[in-house]
Structure formats: C-alpha cells, structure tokens
Amino acid sequence: MKRILLILGAALLLLVAVLLVRTATVKSRQIEVQPVTDLTVDADAAAQRLAAAIRFPTISHEDGRVEAAAFQDLHRFLEQSFPRVHASLVREPVAGYSLLYTWKGTDPRLPPILLMSHMDVVPVEPGTEKDWTHPAFSGVIQDGYIWGRGAMDDKSGVLGILEAIETLLAKGFQPERTVLLAFGHDEEVGGRKGAAAIAALLKQRGVRPELILDEGGAIVEGMVPGIGGAAAMVGTAEKGYLSVELVARGEGGHSSMPPSQTAIGKLSAAVARLEENPMPARIDGVSRDTFEYLASEMPFGSRLVLSNLWFFSPVAKRQLTASPAGNARLRTTTAATIFQAGVKENVLPQSARGVVNFRILPGDSMASVLQHVRDTVGPGIQVKATGTSNAEPSKTSDVGAPTFTIVQRSLGEVFPRIIVAPNLLSGGTDTKHYGDLSPNIYRFMPIRVKEEDLGRFHGTNERVGVQNYAEIVRFYAQLVRNSAGGRREVRPMG
C-alpha cells in the first residue's frame, strides 16, 4: 500500500511539474512591430463623408426588394467623394447595385488581395424610431461619434476602405499586387444576389486572391476575461446556418375533450428535448487557436488552464458553456425562434409548427444537425430544413499562414501593443460566397466595441467614434501597403 501511495504521489508531483512548466514557458503569439507614423487621416473630413453616406437609406428588405434610388444616389456620392479612386481604379456595377473595383498592380503574376464590405443596412424596427438619440438616417456627428444606421454595420467598412485607397493614391502609392474592392448590396439578406454574383464573376475570371478581408470581428474592450485592455478578434472561420421546421399533428376537435397530448404539447415536448440535449461541445479548430493566442496574455490561473487544455479541457468546457457567449464558441447552438398553432381558444389545432435555428460549429454539418434533430425529437414529428439562408460552416483559415501575420502586423502598427487573436464568428458574412476562391479569408474590421455596444448592431443608436473611424481608415491603408506592396520581416514578442 505504501508503495502504491508513493507511486501515486510521484505521479501527482510529475503532473503538477508538467502543468507548471508548460504554463511558465508558454510562448507569446503576439509579434513586435513599430507603430506606423506616416499615415495621417483628416478624421473630421472622413467623418463628414461617412455621415453623408449614412443618409442614403440603402435598406435590405426580407422580401428581396431593393431601394434602387438610394443605392444609385450612394454610388454617385462615392464617385464624387473619392475622385482619385474613381480616376485610378476600374469600377464595375455587378447585379445592378453591388460594386467591384480593380486597382491593377505592377506585377500581374502576383495573386491579388480582396477587401470587402457591404452597402446595405437593416431596417429600423417599427415603433423604435423614438428611441434613437438621433434619427437613424440623419448621419449626425455629435459627442465624438458618427450616429446612424450603417455606422457600425457596415458603411464604415465601405467608406473606410475607399478613404484608405484615396489616402494611398494621394501619397503616390502603387501596389505590386492587384487590389480588389467588393461592396455587396444585399449582405443583410444573405448576399444571394450581390456577393454571390461578384464571387461568380471572379471565379469565372480565374481570380484567386492571396488574402480576403471582410467585416466580422472587432476590437473588443473589457470583454475577454483576463485581458484588461483591448483585443482584436480576427475571424478565421464562421459558423454555418440551418433553420429546421418541426411539425406535429393532432386529432383536432373541441377543447372540452382533449387527448392526452395535443399537437401543441407534442411540439413543445420536441423543442424541450432539443434544448435539453444540445450537440456536443468541443475545444478544437478556431476555439483552440483562440485560446493558444490568448493564453500567454492571461493571469496565472487562466494561463494554467489555457496552456494545458490536454488536461483541463473538461473544466474549460464546463465553465465556458455556462454563458451564452462561451456556449456559442464551443458548440452548434439550438434556438427555437418560431412557434405557430391554433386559431381559437376552444379549438384543438390539428397541427403545430415550430422553427429551430442552429448555428453550426465547424466540424458539424447541416446533415449531422438534421440527423441530431430527428434522433432527439423522436417519431411523430416531421422534420425538414427550411429558409433561404442555410449554409455549411466555412473552412478555417490557417493562423500559420503569412497572410494572418500580415493582418496581425498591420493591427500592431496602427494599434500599438494590441492583443490579436483568431476568432470564430457566430454570425454570417458575404465571405460564404467566396470560400472557393482563397484559403486565406479573414473577417474583421477594427471598430472598438464594449459590452454596452453589442445591442447597437442591428439595434438602436448605432454609432462609431470619429477617432476610431480614422483608425479604421489607417488600418485598411496599412494592410494594403503590407499585403500589396511587399512584405517585411517580423519577429515574435517575448
């Protein structure tokens, strides 16, 4: 017995030693760069142009309707506001209202880079207009912010990219790689016409970008536990999307003589089973990449766990899945969003219909989600995919690729000492249509976001800081210089 205790004690000491050594020696994934000093932006003038662009109500409607006049007026405004861009780049309208720009590089042998954003915005929810500090399409600049629908999602991306190119042209910059700009007009309803058409056109032309950057991630402030400052969360993958229709049948008739379970009861039980039995949580792929980039920046306790996931994975899963945000990072999520049944209070409905929306973790698929639903709800419930926005999870871009280092370095040069980490995007972007064009697709715009700002996306009082918008412009300009104008050496920090 004593011998067994000694062996167990030695094993425990060895385990503790391994955990501590791994924690103490975890290497920083950040890189050391010098701040860029030769990119200046007239923040006030740039803010005025963004504010003016917000005043065009380029709304995406769920039924596919297009605000033709608003898009046409915005196109003319862009042409007038960025004369160097429109004199030096080739502009092509695509699918009526989307725009593709081409800035030819000096070396046609090099694959191009592609910067993306979208011009459309979501409508303002009826009845909430009075809740806005400034009217949604007024484009007011006040209190250091540019206010209005599209300030965050995503006219700041469209105008920011154009401001950056205009700035580089004014400096006489000429890219070695061709630079493409793609601005869709229906991203908010899936990009099925705009982005899909641009991607098909580029594919037809044999274009294979070295790097694609769209919206998605942001600079989050005070939102990553253990990180006191700001962290740039660069999306290297996005979750898939699947809506599943559930239908339960019942006998119908008068409510005074109900069966033991009505159609509504059957459907309710099915939805409850789905909520109680979610798909498995996993720490792999993008989530593991995220933790590896953040581990060295964390205080000791968090660093101990994140640098030893081979041992602490069950603990990390349990802690992360306890919050909605952490749960969404680690598994395919289940969200009941529609429930329809009944026409009168004393009549038993013959059918009940529900819709459950799943955001699919890379590694799962639409087929595996459907099978999970069928297995979980059991017999007697009709199950089928529904909706028009369903999509498989994206491929995951390699954080070891030189293109990710370029994005990381560009961020460090504009935002000194910022922490950069890859991230899984729970929402969807237009990049879903570009997956076959490049292995290096990133989803990020350096808009600064705090916890209280999350409700502004697609919500009330959308806004972006004037100085932050100038930072966005400088980031895009520096990214173009780094990716299209030659590469520099970088060295790890620490």
DAMOLIN-V729265 format. One record per backbone hydrogen bond with DSSP energy under -0.5 kcal/mol. NH is the residue of the N-H (numbers start at 1). CO is the residue of the C=O. If there is no record, write none. Layout:
nh={NH;NH}
co={CO;CO}
This chain:
nh={5;6;7;8;9;10;11;12;13;14;15;16;17;18;19;20;21;22;23;24;25;26;26;32;33;36;40;43;46;47;48;49;50;51;52;53;54;55;55;56;57;58;59;60;61;61;64;67;68;71;72;73;74;75;76;77;78;79;80;81;82;86;87;88;89;90;91;92;94;97;97;98;99;100;101;102;103;104;106;107;108;110;113;114;115;116;117;119;120;121;128;131;132;138;142;142;145;146;147;147;148;149;151;155;156;157;158;159;160;161;162;163;164;165;166;167;168;169;170;171;172;173;176;177;179;180;180;181;182;183;184;184;189;190;191;196;197;198;199;200;201;202;203;204;205;206;207;210;211;212;213;214;217;219;220;220;221;222;222;225;227;228;231;232;233;233;234;234;235;235;236;237;239;240;241;242;243;244;245;246;247;248;249;250;252;253;255;257;258;263;266;267;268;269;270;271;272;273;274;275;276;277;279;282;284;287;288;289;290;291;292;293;294;295;296;297;298;303;304;305;306;307;308;309;311;312;313;316;317;318;319;320;321;322;323;327;328;329;330;330;331;333;333;335;337;338;340;342;347;348;352;353;354;355;356;357;358;359;360;360;363;364;369;370;371;372;373;374;375;376;377;378;381;382;384;386;391;394;397;397;401;404;405;406;407;408;409;410;411;412;413;414;415;418;419;421;423;425;425;426;432;433;434;437;438;441;442;443;444;444;445;447;449;453;454;454;456;457;457;459;464;466;469;470;471;472;473;474;475;476;477;478;479;480;481;482;483;484;485;491;493}
co={1;2;3;4;5;6;7;8;9;10;11;12;13;14;15;16;17;18;19;20;21;22;23;491;31;413;38;41;42;43;44;45;46;47;48;49;50;51;52;53;55;56;57;121;59;65;61;59;66;67;68;69;70;71;72;73;74;75;76;77;78;82;83;84;85;102;89;100;98;94;95;94;183;92;181;90;179;102;175;176;106;107;178;211;180;213;182;184;184;58;125;128;129;135;140;145;142;464;140;145;462;136;148;150;150;154;154;155;156;157;158;159;160;161;162;163;164;165;166;167;169;168;484;484;103;113;178;101;115;99;117;182;186;187;186;191;193;194;195;196;197;198;199;200;201;203;202;112;112;440;114;442;443;447;218;231;449;220;229;223;224;226;220;419;218;231;232;421;233;443;423;423;425;360;391;358;386;356;384;354;382;352;380;350;349;348;346;254;255;349;262;263;264;265;266;267;268;269;270;271;272;273;332;330;282;284;284;285;286;287;288;289;290;291;292;294;295;299;300;301;302;303;305;306;308;308;309;312;313;314;315;316;317;319;320;323;324;325;326;327;327;331;359;357;355;355;353;351;344;253;248;340;246;338;244;335;242;333;240;358;364;361;365;366;367;368;369;370;371;372;373;374;378;247;245;243;241;238;236;395;398;401;401;402;403;404;405;406;407;408;409;410;411;415;230;232;234;237;423;424;429;430;431;434;434;439;212;235;214;442;217;445;219;450;450;451;453;453;454;456;146;144;465;466;467;468;469;470;471;472;473;474;475;476;477;478;479;480;481;32;30}
